[in-house]
Amino acid sequence: MDLRNLFSKITFEKKDDQASKKDAPTHWIKCPECSSLMFFKEVENQNNICPKCNFHMRIGAKRRIEVLADEGTFVEFDETLKPNDPLKFVDKSSYKKRVDEAKKKTGRTSSVVSGECKINGVEVQLVVFDFSFMGGSLGSVEGEKIVRAVNRAIEKHQGVIIVSASGGARMQESTFALMQMAKTSAALKRLDQYKLPYISVLTDPTMGGVSASFAFLGDIIMAEPGALIGFAGQRVIKQTIGADLPEGFQRAEFLLEKGSIDMVVNRTDMKKTLSDLLSMFKKDQKIS
């Protein structure tokens, strides 16, 4: 083998070795809040909460359902619903391409997973946003899934839980997305008329049109510790009012202090808290 071929072989082997190291899964997680380095199993066993500082890391819809629903009880509905492109929207990329990329990334056709499950034995309609799918944005499919979940709750005389994790209405659908704010709010009004409970769970982040509609219409509004919650971003607000914002502005604890939400609940306590509240509402219905 001449020197040129030998050099090429060494170079390619080195590149392949670097690529394999880069693609190899890491077994260590660095906390975004306290920068502690932890073994991933340790974090998973704590429901993706940092054991050092209690920072609640973002989790996907699948993991959220595992945390909240009794094992083997979750039944998904409307999983075949998928968005179309009525406006033929194109920015840096076409809307159709963005949806295809999100589907490939998450294995889902929308940012919402809706279904029926039991939480500590209590039957409920559960709707969970997945931030991994286009930032958990609210589009026509997401709104339709929420409305159908509410309709099932009315039919089966159950409560509704919506776990929000969203950047807001989906800009690629424009007015079609904004209409979902009114559509979901009207559906929840019907749920209220039937005296059935709606519990809203706000996680990091809950922003834009989601926070301006159904996320803040719950009979009980709870949030995870440290969750970012609001309508516009802090930079926009600061530029608009021309003043510095308070420390912790738009965080769950700040909103609790100001009376905008009812409680801040640790993820490990969320399941029991939800089942207790649902059971309490059930008893009230029997009394009335």
C-alpha positions in Angstrom: 0.0 0.0 0.0 1.5 3.4 -1.0 1.6 6.3 1.5 -1.3 8.2 -0.2 -3.7 5.2 0.3 -2.5 4.6 3.8 -3.0 8.3 4.7 -6.6 8.2 3.2 -7.4 5.1 5.1 -6.3 6.6 8.4 -8.2 9.8 7.7 -11.5 8.0 6.9 -11.1 5.7 10.0 -10.6 8.8 12.1 -13.7 10.5 10.7 -15.8 7.4 11.2 -14.6 7.2 14.8 -15.5 10.8 15.4 -18.9 10.4 13.9 -19.7 7.3 16.0 -18.6 9.1 19.1 -20.8 12.1 18.2 -23.9 9.9 17.5 -23.4 7.7 20.5 -26.1 8.3 23.2 -24.8 10.0 26.4 -25.5 8.5 29.8 -25.0 11.8 31.6 -27.4 14.8 31.9 -26.4 18.3 32.8 -29.1 20.2 34.7 -29.9 23.5 32.9 -30.5 25.3 36.2 -27.7 24.2 38.6 -25.3 22.7 36.0 -25.0 19.5 38.1 -23.9 16.4 36.1 -26.1 13.4 36.8 -26.6 9.8 35.5 -29.6 9.8 33.3 -31.2 6.9 35.2 -31.1 8.9 38.4 -33.0 11.7 36.7 -35.5 9.3 35.0 -36.3 7.7 38.4 -37.1 11.2 39.7 -39.6 11.9 36.9 -37.1 14.0 35.1 -36.6 16.3 38.0 -33.1 17.4 39.1 -32.5 15.7 42.4 -30.1 18.5 43.3 -32.2 21.7 42.8 -35.7 20.4 41.9 -35.6 21.8 38.4 -38.4 20.3 36.3 -37.0 19.3 32.9 -39.3 19.3 29.9 -40.8 15.9 29.1 -42.7 14.7 26.0 -46.3 13.6 25.8 -45.5 9.9 26.1 -43.6 10.4 29.3 -46.2 12.7 30.7 -48.9 10.1 30.1 -46.8 7.5 31.9 -46.4 9.8 34.9 -50.1 10.6 35.2 -52.2 7.7 33.9 -52.6 4.3 35.6 -50.5 1.7 33.8 -52.2 0.3 30.8 -55.4 2.4 31.0 -54.6 5.2 28.5 -56.6 4.8 25.2 -55.8 7.3 22.5 -58.4 8.8 20.3 -58.2 10.7 17.0 -54.6 9.8 16.4 -55.1 9.8 12.6 -56.2 13.4 12.5 -53.5 15.5 10.7 -53.2 19.1 9.5 -53.6 20.2 5.9 -52.3 23.3 4.4 -55.2 25.6 3.4 -53.1 28.7 3.0 -50.2 26.9 1.1 -48.0 28.7 3.6 -44.3 29.1 3.0 -41.6 31.0 5.0 -38.1 29.6 5.1 -39.7 26.2 4.5 -43.2 25.1 3.5 -45.7 24.3 6.1 -46.2 20.8 4.7 -42.4 20.2 5.0 -42.4 21.4 8.6 -45.3 19.0 9.5 -43.5 16.1 7.8 -40.3 16.9 9.7 -42.2 17.1 13.0 -43.9 13.8 12.3 -40.6 12.2 11.5 -39.2 13.6 14.8 -42.0 12.6 17.1 -43.9 9.9 15.3 -47.1 11.9 15.7 -49.3 13.9 13.3 -50.1 16.7 15.7 -48.8 18.4 18.8 -51.7 17.0 20.9 -52.3 13.5 22.3 -55.8 13.0 23.5 -57.5 10.0 25.1 -59.2 8.4 28.0 -57.5 7.0 31.1 -57.7 6.4 34.8 -55.8 8.4 37.3 -55.6 6.4 40.6 -58.8 4.7 39.5 -60.7 7.8 38.5 -61.8 7.9 34.8 -61.0 11.1 32.9 -60.4 12.6 29.5 -56.7 13.5 29.2 -55.2 15.9 26.6 -51.5 16.4 26.5 -49.4 18.8 24.4 -46.0 17.7 23.1 -43.6 20.6 22.7 -41.4 18.6 20.4 -44.0 18.9 17.7 -43.6 22.4 16.2 -43.3 23.9 19.7 -46.6 22.5 20.8 -48.4 25.0 18.6 -52.1 25.2 18.5 -53.6 24.5 15.1 -56.9 23.3 13.7 -56.2 19.6 14.4 -55.2 20.4 18.0 -58.3 22.4 18.6 -60.5 19.7 17.1 -58.9 17.1 19.4 -59.6 19.2 22.5 -63.2 19.7 21.4 -63.7 16.0 20.8 -62.2 15.2 24.2 -64.7 17.6 25.8 -67.6 16.0 23.9 -66.5 12.6 25.1 -66.4 13.9 28.7 -69.9 15.2 28.4 -71.1 11.9 26.9 -69.4 9.8 29.6 -69.9 12.2 32.4 -66.2 12.6 33.1 -63.8 15.4 33.9 -61.2 16.9 31.5 -57.5 17.5 32.1 -55.4 19.5 29.6 -51.7 19.6 30.1 -50.4 22.5 28.2 -46.8 23.0 26.8 -47.1 25.4 23.9 -45.6 28.4 22.3 -49.1 29.5 21.2 -51.2 29.5 18.0 -49.6 28.1 14.9 -48.6 31.0 12.6 -48.6 28.7 9.5 -52.4 28.4 9.8 -53.0 32.1 10.6 -56.7 32.7 11.3 -57.5 29.0 11.2 -55.3 28.6 14.3 -56.6 31.7 16.1 -60.2 30.4 15.6 -59.2 27.4 17.8 -59.0 29.8 20.8 -62.7 30.5 20.6 -63.7 27.0 19.5 -62.0 25.3 22.5 -63.3 28.0 24.9 -66.9 27.5 23.7 -66.5 23.7 24.2 -65.3 24.2 27.7 -68.3 26.4 28.4 -70.5 23.5 27.5 -68.6 21.3 29.9 -69.2 23.8 32.6 -73.0 23.8 31.9 -73.0 20.1 32.5 -71.2 20.8 35.8 -68.2 18.6 34.9 -64.7 19.6 36.1 -61.9 20.9 33.9 -58.4 21.0 35.4 -55.7 22.9 33.5 -52.1 21.9 34.1 -49.5 24.5 32.9 -46.0 23.3 32.2 -42.9 24.9 30.7 -43.7 26.8 28.5 -47.4 27.8 28.2 -47.5 30.9 26.1 -49.4 32.9 23.4 -52.8 31.9 22.3 -52.9 28.8 24.5 -52.5 30.8 27.7 -55.0 33.4 26.3 -57.7 30.8 25.9 -58.3 27.3 27.4 -55.2 27.2 29.6 -56.6 29.8 31.9 -60.2 28.6 31.9 -59.8 25.7 34.3 -61.9 25.2 37.4 -58.5 24.5 38.9 -55.4 25.9 37.3 -52.1 24.4 38.5 -48.6 24.6 37.3 -45.3 22.8 37.6 -42.5 24.6 39.6 -40.6 27.1 37.5 -42.9 26.8 34.4 -42.8 29.8 32.0 -46.3 31.1 31.7 -47.6 34.2 29.8 -48.8 35.7 26.6 -46.0 37.8 25.0 -42.3 37.2 25.7 -40.5 39.2 28.4 -38.4 41.2 25.9 -41.5 42.4 24.1 -43.2 43.4 27.3 -40.1 45.2 28.5 -39.8 47.1 25.3 -43.5 48.0 25.4 -43.7 49.3 28.9 -40.1 50.7 29.0 -39.4 49.3 32.4 -37.5 46.5 34.1 -39.6 43.5 35.0 -39.7 41.9 38.5 -37.5 38.9 39.2 -39.2 35.6 38.3 -41.7 37.4 36.1 -43.9 34.9 34.2 -42.8 32.0 36.3 -45.3 29.7 38.0 -44.4 30.9 41.6 -44.8 34.6 40.6 -48.3 33.9 39.1 -49.3 32.0 42.2 -48.2 34.9 44.4 -50.3 37.3 42.2 -53.4 35.0 42.2 -53.3 34.1 38.5 -53.1 30.4 39.2 -54.4 28.2 42.1 -51.4 26.0 43.0 -47.9 25.0 42.1 -47.5 21.2 42.2 -44.4 19.1 42.1 -44.4 16.6 39.3 -44.1 13.7 41.7 -47.2 14.9 43.5 -49.2 15.7 40.4 -51.0 12.4 39.9 -52.3 12.2 43.5 -53.3 15.9 43.4 -55.3 15.4 40.2 -57.0 12.2 41.4 -57.9 13.9 44.7 -59.4 16.9 43.0 -61.4 14.7 40.5 -62.7 12.6 43.4 -63.7 15.8 45.3 -65.6 17.1 42.2 -67.4 13.7 41.9 -68.6 13.9 45.5 -69.9 17.4 45.0 -71.8 16.3 41.9 -73.5 13.5 43.9 -74.4 15.9 46.7 -76.0 18.4 44.3 
